[in-house]
Amino acid sequence: MQTITLHSHVGSDGILKLNVPVDASNADIEVVVVVHPVNGGDPNDTGWPPGFIERTAGVWAGEKLVREPQGEYEVREELR
């Protein structure tokens, strides 16, 4: 398997066109395309529906939440 990383541009038609030379001819191959935006997307996009955090943060009305003891920390040998 060969991994090829390319940076390409999608035109106004929304079609990604790739010309990728490979070391095979007259052969069946499997191609996997992963599309990852270069700009990383909207930094305000948390993956939650709009207003979700504002509607739910601090509204717990049940019993007080308590963090139980976490036990003893495991002592390990020092790495050399």
PyMOL Python script that loads the backbone (N, CA, C, O; Angstrom):
from pymol import cmd

cmd.read_pdbstr("""\
ATOM      1  N   MET A   1       0.842  -1.167   0.000  1.00  0.00           N
ATOM      2  CA  MET A   1       0.000   0.000   0.000  1.00  0.00           C
ATOM      3  C   MET A   1       0.889   1.232   0.000  1.00  0.00           C
ATOM      4  O   MET A   1       1.914   1.272   0.681  1.00  0.00           O
ATOM      5  N   GLN A   2       0.496   2.215  -0.753  1.00  0.00           N
ATOM      6  CA  GLN A   2       1.254   3.452  -0.868  1.00  0.00           C
ATOM      7  C   GLN A   2       0.357   4.604  -0.433  1.00  0.00           C
ATOM      8  O   GLN A   2      -0.781   4.704  -0.893  1.00  0.00           O
ATOM      9  N   THR A   3       0.847   5.472   0.443  1.00  0.00           N
ATOM     10  CA  THR A   3       0.096   6.642   0.874  1.00  0.00           C
ATOM     11  C   THR A   3       0.619   7.856   0.141  1.00  0.00           C
ATOM     12  O   THR A   3       1.820   8.124   0.142  1.00  0.00           O
ATOM     13  N   ILE A   4      -0.279   8.585  -0.482  1.00  0.00           N
ATOM     14  CA  ILE A   4       0.080   9.797  -1.219  1.00  0.00           C
ATOM     15  C   ILE A   4      -0.713  10.947  -0.618  1.00  0.00           C
ATOM     16  O   ILE A   4      -1.939  10.876  -0.532  1.00  0.00           O
ATOM     17  N   THR A   5      -0.029  12.001  -0.201  1.00  0.00           N
ATOM     18  CA  THR A   5      -0.698  13.181   0.327  1.00  0.00           C
ATOM     19  C   THR A   5      -0.597  14.297  -0.688  1.00  0.00           C
ATOM     20  O   THR A   5       0.495  14.637  -1.142  1.00  0.00           O
ATOM     21  N   LEU A   6      -1.723  14.861  -1.041  1.00  0.00           N
ATOM     22  CA  LEU A   6      -1.776  15.939  -2.021  1.00  0.00           C
ATOM     23  C   LEU A   6      -2.521  17.125  -1.440  1.00  0.00           C
ATOM     24  O   LEU A   6      -3.407  16.961  -0.601  1.00  0.00           O
ATOM     25  N   HIS A   7      -2.163  18.312  -1.884  1.00  0.00           N
ATOM     26  CA  HIS A   7      -2.951  19.508  -1.603  1.00  0.00           C
ATOM     27  C   HIS A   7      -3.541  19.920  -2.932  1.00  0.00           C
ATOM     28  O   HIS A   7      -2.816  20.105  -3.909  1.00  0.00           O
ATOM     29  N   SER A   8      -4.842  20.064  -2.973  1.00  0.00           N
ATOM     30  CA  SER A   8      -5.515  20.360  -4.221  1.00  0.00           C
ATOM     31  C   SER A   8      -6.530  21.465  -3.998  1.00  0.00           C
ATOM     32  O   SER A   8      -6.751  21.895  -2.865  1.00  0.00           O
ATOM     33  N   HIS A   9      -7.146  21.923  -5.072  1.00  0.00           N
ATOM     34  CA  HIS A   9      -8.135  22.998  -5.011  1.00  0.00           C
ATOM     35  C   HIS A   9      -9.422  22.506  -5.651  1.00  0.00           C
ATOM     36  O   HIS A   9      -9.406  21.891  -6.717  1.00  0.00           O
ATOM     37  N   VAL A  10     -10.529  22.782  -4.993  1.00  0.00           N
ATOM     38  CA  VAL A  10     -11.838  22.453  -5.545  1.00  0.00           C
ATOM     39  C   VAL A  10     -12.380  23.717  -6.195  1.00  0.00           C
ATOM     40  O   VAL A  10     -12.478  24.764  -5.555  1.00  0.00           O
ATOM     41  N   GLY A  11     -12.729  23.609  -7.467  1.00  0.00           N
ATOM     42  CA  GLY A  11     -13.237  24.756  -8.200  1.00  0.00           C
ATOM     43  C   GLY A  11     -14.658  25.112  -7.807  1.00  0.00           C
ATOM     44  O   GLY A  11     -15.262  24.463  -6.953  1.00  0.00           O
ATOM     45  N   SER A  12     -15.186  26.150  -8.439  1.00  0.00           N
ATOM     46  CA  SER A  12     -16.530  26.633  -8.128  1.00  0.00           C
ATOM     47  C   SER A  12     -17.607  25.602  -8.452  1.00  0.00           C
ATOM     48  O   SER A  12     -18.735  25.712  -7.972  1.00  0.00           O
ATOM     49  N   ASP A  13     -17.266  24.604  -9.262  1.00  0.00           N
ATOM     50  CA  ASP A  13     -18.237  23.559  -9.594  1.00  0.00           C
ATOM     51  C   ASP A  13     -18.365  22.511  -8.488  1.00  0.00           C
ATOM     52  O   ASP A  13     -19.236  21.643  -8.553  1.00  0.00           O
ATOM     53  N   GLY A  14     -17.485  22.590  -7.455  1.00  0.00           N
ATOM     54  CA  GLY A  14     -17.536  21.642  -6.345  1.00  0.00           C
ATOM     55  C   GLY A  14     -16.965  20.280  -6.670  1.00  0.00           C
ATOM     56  O   GLY A  14     -17.162  19.330  -5.912  1.00  0.00           O
ATOM     57  N   ILE A  15     -16.257  20.167  -7.789  1.00  0.00           N
ATOM     58  CA  ILE A  15     -15.690  18.887  -8.210  1.00  0.00           C
ATOM     59  C   ILE A  15     -14.190  18.879  -7.937  1.00  0.00           C
ATOM     60  O   ILE A  15     -13.475  19.787  -8.362  1.00  0.00           O
ATOM     61  N   LEU A  16     -13.715  17.864  -7.234  1.00  0.00           N
ATOM     62  CA  LEU A  16     -12.287  17.677  -7.005  1.00  0.00           C
ATOM     63  C   LEU A  16     -11.743  16.813  -8.129  1.00  0.00           C
ATOM     64  O   LEU A  16     -12.209  15.695  -8.347  1.00  0.00           O
ATOM     65  N   LYS A  17     -10.766  17.332  -8.831  1.00  0.00           N
ATOM     66  CA  LYS A  17     -10.167  16.587  -9.941  1.00  0.00           C
ATOM     67  C   LYS A  17      -8.748  16.205  -9.548  1.00  0.00           C
ATOM     68  O   LYS A  17      -7.956  17.063  -9.158  1.00  0.00           O
ATOM     69  N   LEU A  18      -8.425  14.926  -9.648  1.00  0.00           N
ATOM     70  CA  LEU A  18      -7.107  14.427  -9.279  1.00  0.00           C
ATOM     71  C   LEU A  18      -6.465  13.703 -10.448  1.00  0.00           C
ATOM     72  O   LEU A  18      -7.106  12.889 -11.113  1.00  0.00           O
ATOM     73  N   ASN A  19      -5.205  13.999 -10.695  1.00  0.00           N
ATOM     74  CA  ASN A  19      -4.379  13.244 -11.634  1.00  0.00           C
ATOM     75  C   ASN A  19      -3.195  12.741 -10.826  1.00  0.00           C
ATOM     76  O   ASN A  19      -2.296  13.512 -10.491  1.00  0.00           O
ATOM     77  N   VAL A  20      -3.191  11.464 -10.517  1.00  0.00           N
ATOM     78  CA  VAL A  20      -2.168  10.902  -9.646  1.00  0.00           C
ATOM     79  C   VAL A  20      -1.478   9.753 -10.362  1.00  0.00           C
ATOM     80  O   VAL A  20      -2.097   8.719 -10.608  1.00  0.00           O
ATOM     81  N   PRO A  21      -0.192   9.920 -10.702  1.00  0.00           N
ATOM     82  CA  PRO A  21       0.531   8.814 -11.318  1.00  0.00           C
ATOM     83  C   PRO A  21       0.817   7.727 -10.272  1.00  0.00           C
ATOM     84  O   PRO A  21       1.212   8.032  -9.147  1.00  0.00           O
ATOM     85  N   VAL A  22       0.617   6.481 -10.645  1.00  0.00           N
ATOM     86  CA  VAL A  22       0.899   5.359  -9.748  1.00  0.00           C
ATOM     87  C   VAL A  22       1.790   4.355 -10.460  1.00  0.00           C
ATOM     88  O   VAL A  22       1.921   4.382 -11.684  1.00  0.00           O
ATOM     89  N   ASP A  23       2.399   3.474  -9.686  1.00  0.00           N
ATOM     90  CA  ASP A  23       3.307   2.473 -10.243  1.00  0.00           C
ATOM     91  C   ASP A  23       2.555   1.224 -10.678  1.00  0.00           C
ATOM     92  O   ASP A  23       2.977   0.109 -10.370  1.00  0.00           O
ATOM     93  N   ALA A  24       1.447   1.397 -11.390  1.00  0.00           N
ATOM     94  CA  ALA A  24       0.677   0.252 -11.875  1.00  0.00           C
ATOM     95  C   ALA A  24       0.020   0.654 -13.186  1.00  0.00           C
ATOM     96  O   ALA A  24      -0.381   1.802 -13.374  1.00  0.00           O
ATOM     97  N   SER A  25      -0.079  -0.300 -14.071  1.00  0.00           N
ATOM     98  CA  SER A  25      -0.807  -0.052 -15.312  1.00  0.00           C
ATOM     99  C   SER A  25      -1.602  -1.301 -15.657  1.00  0.00           C
ATOM    100  O   SER A  25      -1.173  -2.423 -15.388  1.00  0.00           O
ATOM    101  N   ASN A  26      -2.748  -1.090 -16.246  1.00  0.00           N
ATOM    102  CA  ASN A  26      -3.624  -2.189 -16.622  1.00  0.00           C
ATOM    103  C   ASN A  26      -3.879  -3.118 -15.431  1.00  0.00           C
ATOM    104  O   ASN A  26      -3.796  -4.341 -15.552  1.00  0.00           O
ATOM    105  N   ALA A  27      -4.197  -2.501 -14.253  1.00  0.00           N
ATOM    106  CA  ALA A  27      -4.401  -3.269 -13.026  1.00  0.00           C
ATOM    107  C   ALA A  27      -5.557  -2.670 -12.242  1.00  0.00           C
ATOM    108  O   ALA A  27      -5.828  -1.473 -12.330  1.00  0.00           O
ATOM    109  N   ASP A  28      -6.229  -3.508 -11.481  1.00  0.00           N
ATOM    110  CA  ASP A  28      -7.276  -3.030 -10.587  1.00  0.00           C
ATOM    111  C   ASP A  28      -6.620  -2.586  -9.286  1.00  0.00           C
ATOM    112  O   ASP A  28      -5.798  -3.310  -8.724  1.00  0.00           O
ATOM    113  N   ILE A  29      -6.978  -1.404  -8.810  1.00  0.00           N
ATOM    114  CA  ILE A  29      -6.450  -0.905  -7.542  1.00  0.00           C
ATOM    115  C   ILE A  29      -7.602  -0.332  -6.732  1.00  0.00           C
ATOM    116  O   ILE A  29      -8.642   0.031  -7.282  1.00  0.00           O
ATOM    117  N   GLU A  30      -7.409  -0.255  -5.446  1.00  0.00           N
ATOM    118  CA  GLU A  30      -8.387   0.373  -4.565  1.00  0.00           C
ATOM    119  C   GLU A  30      -7.857   1.744  -4.191  1.00  0.00           C
ATOM    120  O   GLU A  30      -6.687   1.884  -3.834  1.00  0.00           O
ATOM    121  N   VAL A  31      -8.705   2.749  -4.268  1.00  0.00           N
ATOM    122  CA  VAL A  31      -8.318   4.121  -3.949  1.00  0.00           C
ATOM    123  C   VAL A  31      -9.208   4.613  -2.817  1.00  0.00           C
ATOM    124  O   VAL A  31     -10.430   4.490  -2.889  1.00  0.00           O
ATOM    125  N   VAL A  32      -8.600   5.173  -1.770  1.00  0.00           N
ATOM    126  CA  VAL A  32      -9.331   5.752  -0.652  1.00  0.00           C
ATOM    127  C   VAL A  32      -9.047   7.244  -0.648  1.00  0.00           C
ATOM    128  O   VAL A  32      -7.887   7.656  -0.632  1.00  0.00           O
ATOM    129  N   VAL A  33     -10.090   8.054  -0.662  1.00  0.00           N
ATOM    130  CA  VAL A  33      -9.930   9.508  -0.656  1.00  0.00           C
ATOM    131  C   VAL A  33     -10.502  10.040   0.654  1.00  0.00           C
ATOM    132  O   VAL A  33     -11.661   9.785   0.982  1.00  0.00           O
ATOM    133  N   VAL A  34      -9.685  10.778   1.399  1.00  0.00           N
ATOM    134  CA  VAL A  34     -10.126  11.435   2.625  1.00  0.00           C
ATOM    135  C   VAL A  34     -10.052  12.925   2.367  1.00  0.00           C
ATOM    136  O   VAL A  34      -8.975  13.455   2.092  1.00  0.00           O
ATOM    137  N   VAL A  35     -11.178  13.607   2.453  1.00  0.00           N
ATOM    138  CA  VAL A  35     -11.215  15.043   2.205  1.00  0.00           C
ATOM    139  C   VAL A  35     -11.144  15.750   3.549  1.00  0.00           C
ATOM    140  O   VAL A  35     -12.009  15.556   4.404  1.00  0.00           O
ATOM    141  N   HIS A  36     -10.120  16.566   3.736  1.00  0.00           N
ATOM    142  CA  HIS A  36      -9.911  17.303   4.980  1.00  0.00           C
ATOM    143  C   HIS A  36      -9.669  18.761   4.621  1.00  0.00           C
ATOM    144  O   HIS A  36      -8.660  19.066   3.984  1.00  0.00           O
ATOM    145  N   PRO A  37     -10.564  19.680   5.009  1.00  0.00           N
ATOM    146  CA  PRO A  37     -10.369  21.090   4.675  1.00  0.00           C
ATOM    147  C   PRO A  37      -9.059  21.627   5.251  1.00  0.00           C
ATOM    148  O   PRO A  37      -8.726  21.350   6.404  1.00  0.00           O
ATOM    149  N   VAL A  38      -8.329  22.381   4.466  1.00  0.00           N
ATOM    150  CA  VAL A  38      -7.047  22.929   4.899  1.00  0.00           C
ATOM    151  C   VAL A  38      -7.237  23.966   5.990  1.00  0.00           C
ATOM    152  O   VAL A  38      -6.422  24.050   6.908  1.00  0.00           O
ATOM    153  N   ASN A  39      -8.296  24.756   5.908  1.00  0.00           N
ATOM    154  CA  ASN A  39      -8.489  25.829   6.880  1.00  0.00           C
ATOM    155  C   ASN A  39      -8.965  25.325   8.234  1.00  0.00           C
ATOM    156  O   ASN A  39      -9.039  26.114   9.175  1.00  0.00           O
ATOM    157  N   GLY A  40      -9.288  24.056   8.369  1.00  0.00           N
ATOM    158  CA  GLY A  40      -9.684  23.491   9.648  1.00  0.00           C
ATOM    159  C   GLY A  40     -11.130  23.757  10.021  1.00  0.00           C
ATOM    160  O   GLY A  40     -11.574  23.305  11.076  1.00  0.00           O
ATOM    161  N   GLY A  41     -11.865  24.460   9.212  1.00  0.00           N
ATOM    162  CA  GLY A  41     -13.277  24.702   9.496  1.00  0.00           C
ATOM    163  C   GLY A  41     -13.491  25.891  10.413  1.00  0.00           C
ATOM    164  O   GLY A  41     -12.560  26.639  10.712  1.00  0.00           O
ATOM    165  N   ASP A  42     -14.702  26.051  10.845  1.00  0.00           N
ATOM    166  CA  ASP A  42     -15.108  27.164  11.696  1.00  0.00           C
ATOM    167  C   ASP A  42     -14.660  26.904  13.133  1.00  0.00           C
ATOM    168  O   ASP A  42     -15.069  25.902  13.720  1.00  0.00           O
ATOM    169  N   PRO A  43     -13.827  27.781  13.722  1.00  0.00           N
ATOM    170  CA  PRO A  43     -13.366  27.554  15.095  1.00  0.00           C
ATOM    171  C   PRO A  43     -14.503  27.619  16.110  1.00  0.00           C
ATOM    172  O   PRO A  43     -14.355  27.120  17.226  1.00  0.00           O
ATOM    173  N   ASN A  44     -15.638  28.224  15.746  1.00  0.00           N
ATOM    174  CA  ASN A  44     -16.781  28.291  16.650  1.00  0.00           C
ATOM    175  C   ASN A  44     -17.661  27.054  16.560  1.00  0.00           C
ATOM    176  O   ASN A  44     -18.604  26.918  17.339  1.00  0.00           O
ATOM    177  N   ASP A  45     -17.378  26.155  15.634  1.00  0.00           N
ATOM    178  CA  ASP A  45     -18.174  24.945  15.467  1.00  0.00           C
ATOM    179  C   ASP A  45     -17.714  23.908  16.486  1.00  0.00           C
ATOM    180  O   ASP A  45     -16.644  23.315  16.342  1.00  0.00           O
ATOM    181  N   THR A  46     -18.530  23.694  17.518  1.00  0.00           N
ATOM    182  CA  THR A  46     -18.174  22.764  18.588  1.00  0.00           C
ATOM    183  C   THR A  46     -18.712  21.366  18.341  1.00  0.00           C
ATOM    184  O   THR A  46     -18.366  20.430  19.062  1.00  0.00           O
ATOM    185  N   GLY A  47     -19.558  21.216  17.325  1.00  0.00           N
ATOM    186  CA  GLY A  47     -20.186  19.931  17.089  1.00  0.00           C
ATOM    187  C   GLY A  47     -21.511  19.792  17.819  1.00  0.00           C
ATOM    188  O   GLY A  47     -22.222  18.806  17.626  1.00  0.00           O
ATOM    189  N   TRP A  48     -21.854  20.772  18.660  1.00  0.00           N
ATOM    190  CA  TRP A  48     -23.125  20.760  19.376  1.00  0.00           C
ATOM    191  C   TRP A  48     -24.113  21.655  18.639  1.00  0.00           C
ATOM    192  O   TRP A  48     -23.704  22.591  17.952  1.00  0.00           O
ATOM    193  N   PRO A  49     -25.408  21.379  18.772  1.00  0.00           N
ATOM    194  CA  PRO A  49     -26.399  22.252  18.133  1.00  0.00           C
ATOM    195  C   PRO A  49     -26.265  23.679  18.659  1.00  0.00           C
ATOM    196  O   PRO A  49     -25.863  23.876  19.806  1.00  0.00           O
ATOM    197  N   PRO A  50     -26.594  24.673  17.842  1.00  0.00           N
ATOM    198  CA  PRO A  50     -26.495  26.070  18.291  1.00  0.00           C
ATOM    199  C   PRO A  50     -27.286  26.298  19.584  1.00  0.00           C
ATOM    200  O   PRO A  50     -28.437  25.877  19.700  1.00  0.00           O
ATOM    201  N   GLY A  51     -26.654  26.969  20.550  1.00  0.00           N
ATOM    202  CA  GLY A  51     -27.303  27.296  21.816  1.00  0.00           C
ATOM    203  C   GLY A  51     -27.335  26.174  22.834  1.00  0.00           C
ATOM    204  O   GLY A  51     -27.817  26.383  23.948  1.00  0.00           O
ATOM    205  N   PHE A  52     -26.839  24.986  22.496  1.00  0.00           N
ATOM    206  CA  PHE A  52     -26.915  23.842  23.410  1.00  0.00           C
ATOM    207  C   PHE A  52     -26.177  24.113  24.717  1.00  0.00           C
ATOM    208  O   PHE A  52     -26.726  23.881  25.795  1.00  0.00           O
ATOM    209  N   ILE A  53     -24.962  24.592  24.637  1.00  0.00           N
ATOM    210  CA  ILE A  53     -24.167  24.835  25.847  1.00  0.00           C
ATOM    211  C   ILE A  53     -24.844  25.883  26.714  1.00  0.00           C
ATOM    212  O   ILE A  53     -24.945  25.713  27.929  1.00  0.00           O
ATOM    213  N   GLU A  54     -25.310  26.963  26.102  1.00  0.00           N
ATOM    214  CA  GLU A  54     -25.957  28.035  26.848  1.00  0.00           C
ATOM    215  C   GLU A  54     -27.226  27.542  27.549  1.00  0.00           C
ATOM    216  O   GLU A  54     -27.535  27.993  28.651  1.00  0.00           O
ATOM    217  N   ARG A  55     -27.959  26.625  26.922  1.00  0.00           N
ATOM    218  CA  ARG A  55     -29.208  26.115  27.506  1.00  0.00           C
ATOM    219  C   ARG A  55     -28.965  25.079  28.593  1.00  0.00           C
ATOM    220  O   ARG A  55     -29.823  24.888  29.455  1.00  0.00           O
ATOM    221  N   THR A  56     -27.823  24.407  28.576  1.00  0.00           N
ATOM    222  CA  THR A  56     -27.620  23.294  29.503  1.00  0.00           C
ATOM    223  C   THR A  56     -26.579  23.555  30.583  1.00  0.00           C
ATOM    224  O   THR A  56     -26.619  22.903  31.626  1.00  0.00           O
ATOM    225  N   ALA A  57     -25.656  24.476  30.375  1.00  0.00           N
ATOM    226  CA  ALA A  57     -24.591  24.721  31.353  1.00  0.00           C
ATOM    227  C   ALA A  57     -25.183  25.273  32.649  1.00  0.00           C
ATOM    228  O   ALA A  57     -25.879  26.288  32.636  1.00  0.00           O
ATOM    229  N   GLY A  58     -24.903  24.605  33.759  1.00  0.00           N
ATOM    230  CA  GLY A  58     -25.317  25.084  35.070  1.00  0.00           C
ATOM    231  C   GLY A  58     -26.765  24.828  35.427  1.00  0.00           C
ATOM    232  O   GLY A  58     -27.246  25.396  36.408  1.00  0.00           O
ATOM    233  N   VAL A  59     -27.481  24.012  34.693  1.00  0.00           N
ATOM    234  CA  VAL A  59     -28.901  23.813  34.986  1.00  0.00           C
ATOM    235  C   VAL A  59     -29.194  22.511  35.740  1.00  0.00           C
ATOM    236  O   VAL A  59     -30.360  22.174  35.946  1.00  0.00           O
ATOM    237  N   TRP A  60     -28.158  21.778  36.154  1.00  0.00           N
ATOM    238  CA  TRP A  60     -28.385  20.542  36.899  1.00  0.00           C
ATOM    239  C   TRP A  60     -29.142  20.868  38.186  1.00  0.00           C
ATOM    240  O   TRP A  60     -28.688  21.692  38.979  1.00  0.00           O
ATOM    241  N   ALA A  61     -30.295  20.225  38.398  1.00  0.00           N
ATOM    242  CA  ALA A  61     -31.121  20.497  39.569  1.00  0.00           C
ATOM    243  C   ALA A  61     -31.208  19.286  40.495  1.00  0.00           C
ATOM    244  O   ALA A  61     -31.957  19.309  41.471  1.00  0.00           O
ATOM    245  N   GLY A  62     -30.458  18.240  40.201  1.00  0.00           N
ATOM    246  CA  GLY A  62     -30.513  17.029  41.015  1.00  0.00           C
ATOM    247  C   GLY A  62     -29.632  17.144  42.248  1.00  0.00           C
ATOM    248  O   GLY A  62     -29.237  18.238  42.651  1.00  0.00           O
ATOM    249  N   GLU A  63     -29.330  15.985  42.840  1.00  0.00           N
ATOM    250  CA  GLU A  63     -28.496  15.957  44.036  1.00  0.00           C
ATOM    251  C   GLU A  63     -27.097  16.498  43.714  1.00  0.00           C
ATOM    252  O   GLU A  63     -26.664  16.501  42.561  1.00  0.00           O
ATOM    253  N   LYS A  64     -26.407  16.953  44.760  1.00  0.00           N
ATOM    254  CA  LYS A  64     -25.074  17.514  44.579  1.00  0.00           C
ATOM    255  C   LYS A  64     -24.142  16.446  44.001  1.00  0.00           C
ATOM    256  O   LYS A  64     -24.117  15.309  44.473  1.00  0.00           O
ATOM    257  N   LEU A  65     -23.385  16.821  42.988  1.00  0.00           N
ATOM    258  CA  LEU A  65     -22.427  15.897  42.387  1.00  0.00           C
ATOM    259  C   LEU A  65     -21.166  15.860  43.239  1.00  0.00           C
ATOM    260  O   LEU A  65     -20.623  16.899  43.612  1.00  0.00           O
ATOM    261  N   VAL A  66     -20.711  14.654  43.540  1.00  0.00           N
ATOM    262  CA  VAL A  66     -19.545  14.475  44.397  1.00  0.00           C
ATOM    263  C   VAL A  66     -18.542  13.607  43.660  1.00  0.00           C
ATOM    264  O   VAL A  66     -18.900  12.578  43.086  1.00  0.00           O
ATOM    265  N   ARG A  67     -17.285  14.026  43.678  1.00  0.00           N
ATOM    266  CA  ARG A  67     -16.236  13.189  43.100  1.00  0.00           C
ATOM    267  C   ARG A  67     -15.732  12.254  44.186  1.00  0.00           C
ATOM    268  O   ARG A  67     -15.176  12.688  45.195  1.00  0.00           O
ATOM    269  N   GLU A  68     -15.933  10.986  43.965  1.00  0.00           N
ATOM    270  CA  GLU A  68     -15.521   9.979  44.934  1.00  0.00           C
ATOM    271  C   GLU A  68     -13.996   9.865  44.946  1.00  0.00           C
ATOM    272  O   GLU A  68     -13.341  10.272  43.987  1.00  0.00           O
ATOM    273  N   PRO A  69     -13.416   9.307  46.040  1.00  0.00           N
ATOM    274  CA  PRO A  69     -11.962   9.110  46.086  1.00  0.00           C
ATOM    275  C   PRO A  69     -11.499   8.274  44.895  1.00  0.00           C
ATOM    276  O   PRO A  69     -12.179   7.341  44.471  1.00  0.00           O
ATOM    277  N   GLN A  70     -10.342   8.624  44.373  1.00  0.00           N
ATOM    278  CA  GLN A  70      -9.837   7.988  43.165  1.00  0.00           C
ATOM    279  C   GLN A  70      -8.872   6.842  43.441  1.00  0.00           C
ATOM    280  O   GLN A  70      -8.346   6.237  42.506  1.00  0.00           O
ATOM    281  N   GLY A  71      -8.635   6.540  44.705  1.00  0.00           N
ATOM    282  CA  GLY A  71      -7.731   5.447  45.030  1.00  0.00           C
ATOM    283  C   GLY A  71      -6.294   5.940  45.116  1.00  0.00           C
ATOM    284  O   GLY A  71      -6.020   7.129  44.952  1.00  0.00           O
ATOM    285  N   GLU A  72      -5.394   5.020  45.373  1.00  0.00           N
ATOM    286  CA  GLU A  72      -3.983   5.359  45.522  1.00  0.00           C
ATOM    287  C   GLU A  72      -3.297   5.410  44.166  1.00  0.00           C
ATOM    288  O   GLU A  72      -3.626   4.644  43.260  1.00  0.00           O
ATOM    289  N   TYR A  73      -2.352   6.310  44.037  1.00  0.00           N
ATOM    290  CA  TYR A  73      -1.571   6.455  42.818  1.00  0.00           C
ATOM    291  C   TYR A  73      -0.565   5.310  42.738  1.00  0.00           C
ATOM    292  O   TYR A  73       0.121   5.005  43.713  1.00  0.00           O
ATOM    293  N   GLU A  74      -0.487   4.687  41.579  1.00  0.00           N
ATOM    294  CA  GLU A  74       0.434   3.574  41.373  1.00  0.00           C
ATOM    295  C   GLU A  74       1.868   4.106  41.277  1.00  0.00           C
ATOM    296  O   GLU A  74       2.160   4.976  40.457  1.00  0.00           O
ATOM    297  N   VAL A  75       2.753   3.577  42.116  1.00  0.00           N
ATOM    298  CA  VAL A  75       4.159   3.976  42.075  1.00  0.00           C
ATOM    299  C   VAL A  75       4.876   3.033  41.119  1.00  0.00           C
ATOM    300  O   VAL A  75       4.830   1.813  41.279  1.00  0.00           O
ATOM    301  N   ARG A  76       5.536   3.611  40.129  1.00  0.00           N
ATOM    302  CA  ARG A  76       6.231   2.805  39.120  1.00  0.00           C
ATOM    303  C   ARG A  76       7.735   3.001  39.230  1.00  0.00           C
ATOM    304  O   ARG A  76       8.216   3.991  39.782  1.00  0.00           O
ATOM    305  N   GLU A  77       8.466   2.028  38.690  1.00  0.00           N
ATOM    306  CA  GLU A  77       9.916   2.154  38.671  1.00  0.00           C
ATOM    307  C   GLU A  77      10.312   3.286  37.736  1.00  0.00           C
ATOM    308  O   GLU A  77       9.644   3.545  36.735  1.00  0.00           O
ATOM    309  N   GLU A  78      11.403   3.954  38.072  1.00  0.00           N
ATOM    310  CA  GLU A  78      11.895   5.058  37.257  1.00  0.00           C
ATOM    311  C   GLU A  78      12.476   4.524  35.947  1.00  0.00           C
ATOM    312  O   GLU A  78      13.182   3.515  35.936  1.00  0.00           O
ATOM    313  N   LEU A  79      12.170   5.213  34.845  1.00  0.00           N
ATOM    314  CA  LEU A  79      12.733   4.830  33.551  1.00  0.00           C
ATOM    315  C   LEU A  79      14.199   5.235  33.487  1.00  0.00           C
ATOM    316  O   LEU A  79      14.585   6.278  34.015  1.00  0.00           O
ATOM    317  N   ARG A  80      15.006   4.419  32.847  1.00  0.00           N
ATOM    318  CA  ARG A  80      16.438   4.745  32.733  1.00  0.00           C
ATOM    319  C   ARG A  80      16.801   5.003  31.311  1.00  0.00           C
ATOM    320  O   ARG A  80      17.959   5.293  31.012  1.00  0.00           O
TER     321      ARG A  80
END
""", "prot")
cmd.dss("prot")
cmd.show_as("cartoon", "prot")
cmd.util.cbc("prot")
cmd.orient("prot")
